């Protein structure tokens, strides 16, 4: 029990500093934007959607079916919202629990001694676990490991009680249930059934390769055959159900996710896929260089036989096969037990009896626990515990290292990554056991005390270095900026691109632009980076450059709806209405098939239709606008905020004088968002129009209450007051509106108009002048400024503005009439006019 507590405490202590970390990397999509975490989403959706909230049978789904992990996120969200502290706390506690269970399992193999402690603390401190524990989405791997070990421990109990107690099948049931739960945390959890079979055959029954078939066919080993058959059946059933539930189709990934899978060269695919396990083993052995992402060109493809990395591949598989052969061949004469050298099974150490492999070969195969008879009654109690030989442990360690990693090898299906450190969380158990049992074997073999001490302290030093590296790596996971900067040397394109997003959120615009351009330097066809750079330029009013990068993004990924959306908005604001219309229409026709994030795509398509409707609305085509708005409502996803769309529906119906329909959609807008200010203003105008003045005034005042700094609210209320002939109040609202939104032309212009109607001509002149300066080439602004100057007796200035307005719009009848009247007055006063 002490070993478990020590290792769990270390696992807890090493990751305490991650409790203050923010959400990082994939956390945003799996948690912050995942609709399955929200209370208004039925919790049953979790069992039909993938890890990212996309319908599992959708063509663009990642097919990552992890409902128990998503359910844990939902519970986190229900308790603490989006506070990352609680999410990190659960991850750290799970890691501590897994470490304790792994140490318990190690005790079964290594005995109750310091080698078990070393295995436990090595697992607790290994740096490869940092992504799984410090990154919140890594909870899938940690949770799967928890049930993986529970399933394995249940099977160990099943083996030890098989044939002696009816409870043995209860333990087997626990094995199957925990294996299913492990798979529902993450797919690779189902591999525990294969590891359990290895434990039964090679550890519990201590069989060698040449003994397996004869043993299975013996009548007295039918229980072994039955257990293995049931494991096989249950594993096949789980995999079949998993395949059926995801639509009987494998996921599809982009070239950047797994370049080797997308390579046209069979040689490159083969060499690279064989090399990747070698690279993963090196990360376990020497985790000096770690990264949040290993996609794209982080591991360059092996394209020729002459690539020197093929030597690593040959060395890896040669060593693996030799180690497996040595452990599975005929038994040797010597073995060791818990650190004590044993020949022919004569040594007993620490209360554990050990038998040589010769004795196992020459005697009947027996389980590790024997029953005893008291008073004629058979009890399930152990007489003595026999520890497995080094060869047995190595075989099990190799199975723990290799079998859970098989789903990530691209052997049966392509995966969406090149290397993923969190995928090594379960295989690292096998690695830690291999290192420990290897060190123990060396410790036993050497005779000199100095060498024994050296081996022990070398192992302890390795663990210390692992712990120091984990502590340093945890610092990288404190926030996104540090995480992405740490990944630049491994995956510069992805790291610089993500760093640009972080810097932009910090309002470091020039640094963000440089980061985006660095990302594009390494990989010029990244549609997301091209789009993000265009968005940055658009937000900083560099519209021509923004359009250029949006077009490049569309060229790289023709289905990128958000790029079409922002292109159309820029074109619409530039007055290129026909180009904008075509762009919005093209966007609305893009299907969501095979897209990584169909929810985001649907949101962009809906926004495109919304803006297309606004374009038709501004052109006076209200029927067309309504048709487009209705299409937008049909296509909008659950997470889309519809209040503006509903409000514009109401506006279109208002213009068509269909007041009941308009009122319905205004109310829908307010129901979807009770504090939506535009809906308060437009509904207030409708109420005033239909004679419900007191109700209308309440909505105008509510809009002002919701945002007292918004000049537009005061302007609308002022217009209402003006229509009610409350001129002084209207004038006050007009001044307030113009003061608050002094850079908004519409607000300033309408405020000036209200002041003029209230006969406050001096104040009106001030704001007409400001409006003309905001839009110096807008004829109506110049004409109205001329008119107020005309009324205020500033005749020469009035003439200058009339003339400027006519230059811009020569056929404007009102301006021509006003100018003639002005000239008559000027001639009567003896003033010189431009016509003279």
C-alpha positions in Angstrom: 0.0 0.0 0.0 2.9 2.3 0.7 4.2 1.9 -2.9 0.8 2.9 -4.3 0.6 6.0 -2.0 4.1 7.1 -2.8 3.7 6.9 -6.6 0.2 8.5 -6.5 1.4 11.3 -4.4 4.3 12.0 -6.8 1.9 11.9 -9.8 -0.3 14.4 -7.9 2.5 16.7 -6.8 4.2 16.9 -10.3 1.1 18.2 -11.9 -0.2 20.6 -9.2 1.2 23.6 -11.1 -1.1 22.8 -14.0 -4.2 23.6 -12.0 -3.6 27.3 -12.8 -3.2 26.6 -16.5 -5.6 27.9 -19.1 -7.4 26.1 -21.8 -5.0 25.1 -24.6 -4.9 23.8 -28.1 -7.7 21.3 -28.8 -9.5 22.3 -25.5 -11.4 25.1 -27.3 -13.2 22.8 -29.8 -13.8 19.9 -27.4 -15.0 22.1 -24.5 -15.5 25.8 -25.2 -17.5 25.4 -28.4 -18.9 21.9 -27.9 -22.7 22.1 -27.7 -22.9 18.7 -26.0 -21.6 20.3 -22.8 -24.4 22.8 -22.6 -27.4 22.1 -20.2 -29.9 23.0 -22.9 -28.5 20.2 -25.1 -30.1 16.8 -24.3 -27.4 14.7 -22.6 -28.3 11.7 -24.8 -26.7 13.6 -27.8 -23.3 12.7 -26.2 -23.9 9.1 -27.3 -24.6 10.0 -30.9 -21.9 12.6 -31.5 -18.2 12.3 -31.7 -15.7 13.8 -29.2 -15.9 17.2 -30.9 -19.7 17.4 -31.0 -20.3 16.4 -34.6 -22.8 13.7 -35.5 -20.8 10.4 -35.6 -22.3 9.3 -38.9 -21.6 12.7 -40.6 -19.1 12.4 -43.4 -16.8 15.0 -41.8 -16.8 13.4 -38.3 -13.5 12.5 -36.8 -15.1 9.2 -35.6 -13.6 9.7 -32.2 -16.4 8.1 -30.1 -15.6 8.9 -26.4 -18.9 9.5 -24.7 -17.7 8.9 -21.1 -15.0 11.5 -21.5 -17.5 14.0 -23.0 -19.9 13.2 -20.1 -17.1 14.0 -17.6 -16.6 17.4 -19.4 -20.3 18.0 -19.2 -20.3 17.4 -15.4 -17.3 19.7 -15.1 -19.3 22.4 -17.1 -22.3 21.9 -14.9 -20.3 22.4 -11.7 -17.8 25.1 -12.7 -18.8 26.4 -16.1 -15.7 27.2 -18.2 -13.3 27.7 -15.3 -10.3 25.6 -16.5 -9.2 25.0 -12.8 -11.8 22.3 -12.2 -11.1 20.5 -15.5 -7.4 20.4 -14.7 -8.1 19.1 -11.2 -10.0 16.2 -12.5 -7.2 15.3 -14.9 -4.6 15.4 -12.2 -6.7 13.3 -9.8 -7.3 10.7 -12.6 -3.5 10.6 -13.2 -2.9 10.0 -9.5 -5.5 7.2 -9.5 -4.0 5.6 -12.6 -0.5 5.7 -11.1 -1.8 4.0 -7.9 -3.5 1.3 -10.0 -0.4 0.8 -12.1 1.8 0.4 -9.0 -0.7 -2.2 -7.7 -0.4 -4.1 -10.9 3.4 -3.8 -10.8 3.3 -5.4 -7.3 1.7 -8.5 -8.8 4.6 -8.8 -11.2 7.6 -7.5 -9.2 6.6 -8.2 -5.5 6.3 -5.9 -2.6 9.7 -4.3 -2.8 11.6 -1.2 -4.0 11.4 -2.3 -7.7 7.7 -1.9 -7.6 8.1 1.6 -6.1 10.6 2.4 -8.9 8.1 1.3 -11.6 5.3 3.3 -10.0 7.3 6.6 -9.6 8.8 6.2 -13.1 5.2 6.1 -14.5 4.1 9.0 -12.3 7.0 11.2 -13.5 7.4 10.3 -17.2 7.3 13.5 -19.3 5.4 11.8 -22.2 2.3 12.0 -19.9 2.4 15.8 -19.8 0.1 16.3 -22.8 -2.4 13.8 -21.5 -2.6 15.3 -18.0 -1.9 19.0 -18.6 -4.0 19.2 -21.8 -7.6 18.8 -20.8 -8.6 16.8 -23.9 -5.9 14.3 -22.8 -8.4 13.2 -20.2 -9.7 10.7 -22.8 -6.4 8.8 -22.5 -6.1 9.0 -18.7 -9.7 7.9 -18.2 -9.3 5.0 -20.6 -6.1 4.0 -18.7 -8.0 4.0 -15.4 -10.6 1.5 -16.7 -7.8 -0.4 -18.7 -6.1 -1.1 -15.4 -9.3 -1.9 -13.6 -10.2 -4.4 -16.3 -6.7 -6.0 -16.2 -6.8 -6.2 -12.4 -10.2 -7.9 -12.5 -8.8 -10.4 -15.0 -5.9 -11.1 -12.7 -8.5 -11.9 -9.9 -10.4 -14.0 -12.3 -7.3 -16.1 -13.1 -6.4 -16.5 -9.5 -9.9 -17.7 -8.5 -10.7 -19.7 -11.6 -11.6 -23.3 -10.7 -11.8 -22.5 -7.0 -14.7 -20.0 -6.6 -17.9 -19.1 -8.3 -16.9 -15.5 -7.9 -14.4 -16.0 -10.7 -17.1 -15.2 -13.3 -18.0 -12.1 -11.4 -14.4 -10.9 -11.8 -14.6 -11.8 -15.5 -17.8 -9.8 -15.8 -15.9 -6.9 -14.2 -13.1 -7.4 -16.8 -15.6 -7.1 -19.7 -17.5 -4.1 -18.3 -14.3 -2.1 -17.5 -12.9 -2.9 -20.9 -16.1 -1.5 -22.5 -15.9 1.6 -20.3 -12.2 2.0 -21.3 -13.2 1.9 -25.0 -15.9 4.5 -24.3 -13.3 6.8 -22.9 -11.0 6.2 -25.8 -10.9 3.7 -28.6 -7.6 2.0 -27.7 -9.0 0.9 -24.3 -10.5 -2.2 -25.9 -6.9 -3.6 -26.4 -6.9 -4.5 -22.7 -8.7 -7.7 -23.6 -5.7 -8.8 -25.7 -3.3 -7.8 -22.9 -5.4 -9.9 -20.5 -5.1 -12.9 -22.8 -1.3 -12.4 -22.8 -1.3 -12.2 -19.0 -3.3 -15.5 -18.8 -1.1 -17.4 -21.2 2.4 -16.2 -20.6 2.3 -14.9 -17.0 -0.4 -16.8 -15.1 0.1 -20.1 -16.9 3.8 -19.4 -17.7 3.6 -21.0 -21.1 6.2 -20.7 -23.8 5.4 -20.6 -27.5 5.9 -24.4 -28.0 3.6 -25.1 -25.1 0.5 -23.0 -26.1 -1.3 -25.3 -28.5 -0.7 -28.6 -26.5 -1.8 -26.9 -23.3 -5.0 -25.5 -24.8 -6.0 -28.9 -26.2 -5.6 -30.6 -22.8 -8.9 -31.3 -21.0 -7.6 -29.9 -17.7 -7.0 -26.5 -19.4 -10.5 -26.0 -20.8 -10.9 -23.1 -18.4 -8.0 -21.3 -20.1 -9.5 -22.0 -23.5 -12.9 -20.8 -22.3 -11.5 -17.5 -20.8 -9.5 -16.7 -24.0 -12.6 -17.5 -26.2 -14.8 -15.2 -24.1 -12.2 -12.5 -24.3 -12.1 -12.9 -28.1 -15.8 -12.9 -28.4 -16.3 -9.8 -26.2 -13.5 -7.9 -28.0 -15.0 -8.8 -31.4 -18.4 -7.7 -30.2 -17.2 -4.3 -28.9 -15.2 -3.6 -32.1 -18.2 -4.6 -34.3 -20.6 -2.4 -32.3 -18.1 0.5 -32.4 -17.8 0.1 -36.2 -21.6 -0.1 -36.6 -22.2 2.9 -34.4 -19.9 5.2 -36.4 -21.7 4.3 -39.7 -19.5 1.4 -40.9 -17.1 4.0 -42.4 -13.6 5.0 -41.4 -12.9 8.7 -40.9 -11.2 10.9 -43.5 -8.3 13.2 -42.8 -6.6 16.0 -44.5 -3.1 15.8 -46.0 -1.7 17.9 -43.2 -3.0 15.6 -40.5 -1.2 12.5 -41.8 1.0 13.3 -44.9 2.3 9.7 -45.1 -1.3 8.3 -45.5 -1.9 10.8 -48.3 1.4 10.0 -50.1 1.1 8.5 -53.6 4.3 6.5 -53.1 3.8 3.0 -51.7 7.5 3.0 -50.7 7.2 6.3 -48.8 4.1 5.1 -47.0 5.6 1.8 -46.0 9.0 3.2 -44.9 7.4 6.0 -42.9 4.8 3.8 -41.2 7.5 1.4 -40.2 9.7 4.2 -38.9 7.1 6.0 -36.8 6.9 3.3 -34.0 10.7 3.7 -33.7 10.3 7.5 -33.2 7.6 6.9 -30.6 9.8 4.5 -28.7 12.6 7.1 -28.7 10.1 9.7 -27.2 9.5 7.2 -24.4 13.2 6.5 -23.8 14.5 10.1 -24.3 11.6 12.6 -24.2 13.9 15.6 -24.7 12.0 17.1 -27.6 8.2 17.2 -27.1 5.5 19.1 -29.0 1.8 19.9 -28.8 1.5 18.8 -32.5 3.5 16.4 -34.7 1.4 16.8 -37.9 2.4 18.3 -41.3 6.2 18.0 -41.8 7.2 17.5 -38.2 8.4 14.0 -39.2 9.6 14.2 -42.8 8.5 11.3 -45.0 11.1 8.5 -45.7 11.0 8.5 -49.5 14.0 6.2 -50.3 15.8 3.2 -49.0 18.9 5.3 -48.6 17.3 7.5 -45.9 19.6 6.9 -42.8 16.5 6.7 -40.5 15.9 3.3 -42.0 18.8 2.1 -39.8 16.8 3.1 -36.8 13.8 1.1 -38.1 15.9 -2.0 -38.7 17.6 -1.7 -35.3 14.2 -1.3 -33.6 12.4 -4.3 -35.1 15.5 -6.5 -34.8 15.8 -5.7 -31.1 12.0 -6.2 -30.6 12.0 -9.5 -32.3 15.1 -10.8 -30.6 13.7 -9.8 -27.2 10.4 -11.5 -27.9 12.1 -14.6 -29.2 14.4 -14.8 -26.2 11.5 -14.6 -23.8 9.2 -17.0 -25.7 11.7 -19.7 -26.5 12.2 -22.9 -24.4 12.7 -22.2 -20.6 16.1 -21.5 -19.3 17.8 -23.0 -16.2 18.1 -19.8 -14.3 15.6 -17.2 -13.0 15.4 -14.6 -10.3 12.9 -13.5 -7.7 12.4 -10.0 -6.5 16.1 -9.2 -6.8 17.5 -12.6 -5.6 19.5 -14.8 -7.9 17.9 -18.3 -8.1 19.2 -21.5 -9.6 16.8 -24.5 -10.0 14.3 -22.8 -7.8 16.1 -23.2 -4.5 16.1 -19.6 -3.3 13.2 -18.0 -1.4 13.1 -14.2 -1.1 10.9 -11.8 0.8 8.2 -14.4 1.4 7.7 -15.2 -2.3 8.7 -18.7 -3.4 10.3 -18.9 -6.8 10.6 -21.8 -9.2 13.0 -22.3 -12.0 11.8 -22.5 -15.5 13.0 -26.1 -15.6 10.5 -27.0 -12.9 7.7 -25.2 -14.8 8.7 -27.2 -17.9 8.8 -30.6 -16.2 5.8 -30.2 -13.9 2.1 -29.7 -14.6 1.0 -26.2 -15.4 -0.5 -24.7 -12.2 -2.0 -21.4 -11.3 -0.2 -18.9 -9.1 -2.7 -19.4 -6.3 -3.6 -22.7 -4.7 -6.6 -23.6 -2.6 -6.5 -25.1 0.9 -8.8 -27.5 2.6 -10.0 -26.9 6.2 -12.4 -29.3 7.9 -13.3 -30.8 4.6 -14.3 -27.4 3.1 -12.3 -25.9 0.2 -11.5 -22.2 0.7 -10.1 -19.8 -1.8 -7.0 -18.7 0.1 -3.5 -18.5 -1.2 -0.9 -20.7 0.2 2.0 -18.8 -1.4 2.6 -16.3 -4.1 4.8 -17.2 -7.0 6.3 -14.2 -8.8 6.6 -14.5 -12.6 10.0 -14.9 -14.1 11.8 -12.0 -15.9 10.9 -13.5 -19.3 7.2 -13.7 -18.4 7.2 -10.0 -17.3 9.1 -8.9 -20.4 6.5 -10.6 -22.6 3.6 -8.9 -20.7 5.5 -5.6 -20.8 6.0 -5.9 -24.5 2.3 -6.6 -24.9 1.5 -3.5 -22.9 3.8 -1.5 -25.0 2.9 -2.8 -28.4 -0.8 -3.8 -28.4 -2.4 -0.5 -27.2 -0.2 1.3 -29.7 -1.4 -0.9 -32.7 -4.5 1.3 -33.4 -2.1 4.3 -34.0 0.2 2.4 -36.4 -2.0 3.0 -39.6 -1.9 -0.8 -39.9 -5.7 -1.3 -40.0 -6.9 2.2 -40.8 -5.3 5.6 -41.2 -5.3 7.9 -38.2 -5.5 11.7 -38.1 -2.0 12.3 -36.7 1.7 11.5 -37.3 2.7 11.2 -33.7 0.5 12.0 -30.7 2.2 12.0 -27.3 -1.0 11.4 -25.4 -1.5 8.2 -27.3 1.6 6.8 -25.5 0.0 7.2 -22.1 -1.1 3.5 -21.9 1.9 2.1 -23.8 4.2 3.9 -21.4 3.1 1.3 -18.7 4.8 -1.4 -20.7 7.8 0.8 -21.2 8.1 1.5 -17.4 7.8 -2.2 -16.6 10.5 -3.0 -19.3 13.0 -0.5 -17.9 12.3 -1.7 -14.3 12.5 -5.4 -15.0 15.6 -4.8 -17.1 17.3 -2.9 -14.4 16.3 -5.6 -11.9 17.7 -8.4 -14.1 21.0 -6.6 -14.4 21.0 -6.0 -10.6 20.6 -9.8 -10.1 23.2 -10.8 -12.7 26.1 -8.7 -11.5 28.0 -9.9 -8.4 29.8 -6.9 -7.2 28.0 -4.7 -4.7 29.4 -1.6 -6.4 27.8 -2.5 -9.7 24.5 -3.3 -8.0 24.5 0.1 -6.3 25.4 1.8 -9.6 22.5 0.1 -11.5 20.0 1.0 -8.8 21.1 4.6 -8.6 21.2 4.9 -12.4 17.6 3.9 -12.5 16.7 6.3 -9.8 18.6 9.1 -11.6 16.7 8.4 -14.8 13.5 8.8 -12.8 14.7 12.1 -11.4 15.6 13.4 -14.8 12.1 12.4 -16.0 10.5 14.3 -13.1 12.6 17.4 -13.8 11.6 17.3 -17.5 7.9 16.8 -16.6 8.1 19.9 -14.3 9.7 22.0 -17.0 7.2 20.7 -19.7 4.3 21.5 -17.4 5.4 25.1 -17.6 5.0 25.1 -21.3 1.3 24.0 -20.8 0.6 27.0 -18.5 -0.8 29.0 -21.4 -1.2 28.8 -25.2 1.6 31.3 -26.0 4.3 29.3 -24.1 2.9 26.0 -25.5 3.1 27.2 -29.1 6.5 28.8 -28.8 7.8 25.6 -27.4 6.6 23.7 -30.5 8.2 26.0 -33.1 11.3 23.8 -33.6 9.2 20.7 -34.2 6.3 22.0 -36.2 7.0 25.6 -37.2 4.0 26.0 -39.5 1.4 24.9 -37.0 3.1 26.6 -34.0 3.6 30.0 -35.7 0.0 29.9 -37.0 -1.5 29.1 -33.5 0.8 31.6 -31.9 -0.5 34.3 -34.3 -4.1 33.6 -33.0 -2.9 34.0 -29.4 -1.0 37.3 -30.2 -4.0 38.6 -32.0 -6.2 37.9 -29.0 -3.7 39.9 -26.9 -4.0 42.9 -29.4 -0.4 42.5 -30.5 -1.3 43.1 -34.1 2.1 43.5 -35.7 3.5 40.5 -33.9 0.4 38.4 -34.9 0.9 39.4 -38.5 4.5 38.4 -38.4 3.6 35.0 -36.8 1.0 34.3 -39.6 3.5 35.2 -42.3 6.2 32.9 -40.6 3.6 30.1 -40.7 3.0 30.7 -44.4 6.7 30.8 -45.1 7.0 27.1 -43.9 3.7 26.0 -45.5 2.2 28.4 -48.0 -1.0 26.6 -48.8 -2.5 26.5 -45.3 -6.0 27.8 -45.8 -6.7 28.5 -42.2 -3.5 30.6 -41.9 -4.3 32.5 -45.1 -7.8 33.1 -43.8 -6.6 34.2 -40.3 -4.1 36.7 -41.9 -6.9 38.0 -44.1 -9.2 38.5 -41.1 -6.4 40.3 -39.2 -5.9 42.7 -42.2 -9.7 43.2 -42.6 -10.0 44.2 -38.9 -7.3 46.7 -39.4 -9.0 48.3 -42.5 -6.5 46.9 -45.0 -9.2 45.6 -47.2 -7.3 45.1 -50.5 -4.7 42.9 -48.8 -7.5 41.1 -46.9 -9.3 40.3 -50.1 -6.0 38.9 -51.6 -5.5 36.5 -48.7 -9.2 35.4 -48.7 -8.9 34.5 -52.4 -5.7 32.5 -51.7 -7.5 30.7 -48.8 -10.4 29.9 -51.1 -8.0 28.6 -53.8 -6.4 26.4 -51.2 -9.7 25.2 -49.8 -12.7 25.9 -52.0 -15.1 24.8 -49.2 -13.9 27.5 -46.7 -17.2 29.3 -46.2 -15.9 31.8 -43.7 -13.5 33.2 -46.4 -16.5 33.7 -48.8 -18.4 35.4 -46.0 -15.8 38.0 -45.2 -15.0 38.5 -48.9 -18.7 39.3 -49.5 -18.8 41.7 -46.6 -15.8 43.7 -47.8 -17.2 43.8 -51.4 -20.6 44.9 -50.1 -19.1 47.7 -48.0 -17.1 48.8 -51.0 -20.3 49.2 -53.0 -19.5 46.2 -55.3 -22.9 44.8 -54.7 -23.1 42.4 -57.7 -19.7 40.8 -56.8 -20.8 40.5 -53.2 -24.1 38.9 -54.2 -22.4 36.3 -56.3 -19.9 35.6 -53.5 -22.7 35.1 -50.9 -24.7 32.9 -53.3 -21.7 30.7 -54.0 -21.0 30.3 -50.3 -24.6 29.3 -49.6 -24.3 26.4 -52.1 -21.3 24.7 -50.5 -22.3 21.4 -48.9 -20.9 20.4 -45.5 -19.8 16.9 -46.6 -16.4 15.7 -45.4 -15.7 18.9 -43.5 -13.8 18.7 -40.3 -16.1 21.2 -38.5 -19.6 21.1 -40.1 -21.1 23.2 -37.3 -18.7 26.1 -38.0 -19.4 25.7 -41.7 -23.1 25.9 -41.3 -22.7 29.0 -39.1 -20.7 30.7 -41.9 -23.3 29.7 -44.6 -26.1 31.1 -42.4 -24.2 34.3 -42.0 -23.7 34.5 -45.7 -27.4 34.2 -46.3 -28.1 36.8 -43.6 -25.8 39.3 -45.3 -27.2 38.5 -48.7 -30.7 39.2 -47.3 -29.4 42.5 -45.9 -28.0 43.4 -49.4 -31.4 42.7 -51.0 -33.0 44.7 -48.1 -30.8 47.8 -48.7 -31.7 47.6 -52.4 -35.4 47.6 -51.7 -35.9 43.9 -52.8 -37.8 42.9 -49.6 -39.4 39.8 -51.1 -36.0 38.5 -52.2 -34.6 39.4 -48.7 -37.4 37.4 -47.0 -36.8 34.4 -49.2 -33.1 34.4 -48.3 -33.8 34.9 -44.6 -36.1 31.9 -44.7 -33.4 29.8 -46.3 -31.0 30.9 -43.6 -33.4 29.8 -40.9 -33.6 26.4 -42.4 -29.9 26.0 -42.7 -28.7 27.5 -39.4 -27.1 25.1 -36.8 -28.1 24.8 -33.2 -25.3 27.0 -31.9 -26.1 29.9 -34.3 -27.4 33.0 -32.5 -30.5 33.9 -34.6 -31.7 37.2 -33.0 -30.3 39.4 -35.7 -31.7 37.2 -38.4 -35.2 37.2 -36.8 -35.0 41.0 -36.4 -34.2 41.5 -40.1 -37.1 39.2 -41.0 -39.3 41.6 -39.0 -37.8 44.6 -40.7 -38.5 43.2 -44.2 -42.1 42.5 -43.2 -42.4 46.0 -41.8 -41.3 47.4 -45.2 -44.0 45.3 -46.9 -46.5 46.6 -44.4 -47.2 43.1 -43.1 -47.3 44.2 -39.5 -48.5 41.0 -37.8 -45.7 39.0 -39.4 -43.2 41.7 -38.5 -44.4 41.7 -34.8 -44.1 37.9 -34.7 -40.4 38.0 -35.8 -39.5 40.9 -33.5 -40.9 38.8 -30.6 -38.9 35.8 -31.8 -35.8 37.9 -31.8 -36.4 39.0 -28.3 -37.2 35.5 -27.2 -33.9 34.2 -28.5 -32.0 37.0 -26.8 -33.9 39.1 -24.3 -31.3 41.9 -24.3 -31.0 42.2 -28.0 -31.0 46.0 -28.5 -31.9 46.3 -32.2 -35.0 44.2 -31.6 -36.1 46.5 -28.8 -35.7 49.5 -31.1 -37.4 48.0 -34.1 -40.3 46.6 -32.0 -40.6 50.0 -30.3 -41.1 51.6 -33.8 -43.7 49.0 -34.7 -45.6 49.6 -31.4 -45.5 53.4 -32.0 -46.8 52.9 -35.6 -49.7 50.8 -34.4 -50.7 53.3 -31.7 -49.3 51.6 -28.7 -47.3 54.6 -27.6 -46.7 53.8 -23.9 -45.5 50.3 -24.7 -43.3 51.7 -27.5 -41.7 54.1 -25.1 -40.9 51.3 -22.6 -39.0 49.4 -25.3 -37.0 52.5 -26.2 -36.1 53.2 -22.6 -35.2 49.5 -22.1 -32.8 49.7 -25.0 -31.1 52.7 -23.4 -31.0 50.9 -20.1 -29.3 47.9 -21.7 -26.5 50.0 -23.1 -26.4 53.7 -22.0 -23.3 54.3 -24.1 -24.9 53.5 -27.4 -25.9 56.7 -29.3 -28.2 54.8 -31.7 -30.6 54.0 -28.8 -30.9 57.8 -27.9 -31.4 58.6 -31.6 -34.4 56.2 -32.0 -35.9 57.4 -28.8 -35.4 61.0 -30.0 -37.3 60.3 -33.2 -40.1 58.8 -31.2 -40.3 61.9 -29.0 -40.1 64.1 -32.1 -43.1 62.4 -33.6 -44.9 62.9 -30.3 -44.1 66.7 -30.6 -42.0 66.5 -27.4 -39.4 68.7 -29.1 -37.2 69.7 -26.1 -36.8 66.0 -25.0 -36.2 65.0 -28.6 -33.4 67.6 -28.9 -31.8 66.4 -25.7 -31.8 62.8 -27.0 -30.3 64.0 -30.3 -27.4 65.8 -28.6 -26.8 62.8 -26.5 -26.8 60.4 -29.5 -24.4 62.6 -31.4 -22.0 63.0 -28.5 -21.8 59.3 -27.9 -21.5 58.2 -31.5 -19.7 61.2 -32.9 -17.9 59.0 -35.6 -21.1 57.3 -36.8 -22.5 59.2 -39.8 -26.1 57.9 -39.5 -26.4 58.9 -35.8 -24.8 62.3 -36.3 -26.8 63.1 -39.4 -30.2 62.0 -37.9 -29.4 64.0 -34.7 -28.8 67.1 -36.7 -32.1 66.5 -38.5 -34.0 66.2 -35.3 -32.4 69.3 -33.9 -33.4 71.2 -37.0 -37.0 70.0 -36.7 -37.0 71.1 -33.0 -35.9 74.6 -34.4 -32.6 74.4 -32.6 -30.8 75.6 -35.7 -27.4 76.5 -34.2 -27.0 73.0 -32.7 -28.3 71.4 -35.9 -25.6 73.3 -37.8 -22.9 71.9 -35.6 -23.9 68.3 -36.3 -24.6 68.8 -40.0 -21.1 70.2 -40.3 -19.8 67.1 -38.4 -21.8 64.8 -40.7 -20.4 66.5 -43.8 -16.9 66.0 -42.5 -17.5 62.3 -41.9 -18.8 61.9 -45.4 -17.3 64.7 -47.5 -18.5 63.2 -50.8 -22.1 62.5 -49.7 -24.4 64.9 -51.5 -27.3 64.8 -49.0 -24.9 65.8 -46.1 -23.6 68.8 -48.1 -27.1 69.8 -49.2 -28.4 69.7 -45.6 -25.4 71.6 -44.3 -26.0 74.3 -46.9 -29.7 74.5 -46.0 -29.0 75.0 -42.2 -26.3 77.6 -43.0 -28.8 79.2 -45.3 -31.4 79.4 -42.5 -28.7 80.7 -40.0 -27.7 83.5 -42.4 -24.3 82.2 -43.3 -25.0 82.6 -47.0 -21.6 82.4 -48.6 -20.8 79.1 -46.7 -24.3 77.8 -47.7 -23.5 78.6 -51.3 -20.2 76.7 -51.2 -21.9 73.6 -49.8 -24.8 73.7 -52.4 -22.3 74.0 -55.2 -20.2 71.1 -53.9 -23.4 69.0 -53.5 -24.3 69.8 -57.2 -20.9 68.8 -58.4 -21.5 65.3 -56.9 -25.2 65.1 -57.9 -25.8 67.7 -60.7 -29.5 66.8 -61.3 -30.7 67.1 -57.7 -33.8 69.3 -57.9 -34.0 70.3 -54.3 -30.4 71.5 -54.1 -30.9 73.5 -57.4 -34.1 75.1 -56.0 -32.4 76.0 -52.7 -29.4 77.5 -54.5 -31.6 79.8 -56.6 -33.4 81.0 -53.5 -30.1 81.6 -51.9 -28.8 83.6 -54.8 -31.9 85.8 -54.7 -31.3 86.6 -51.1 -27.6 87.3 -51.7 -28.4 89.6 -54.6 -30.9 91.6 -52.6 -28.2 92.0 -49.9 -25.6 93.0 -52.5 -23.5 90.0 -51.9 -21.4 88.6 -54.7 -22.5 85.1 -56.0 -20.7 82.5 -57.9 -22.9 83.0 -61.0 -21.8 86.6 -61.2 
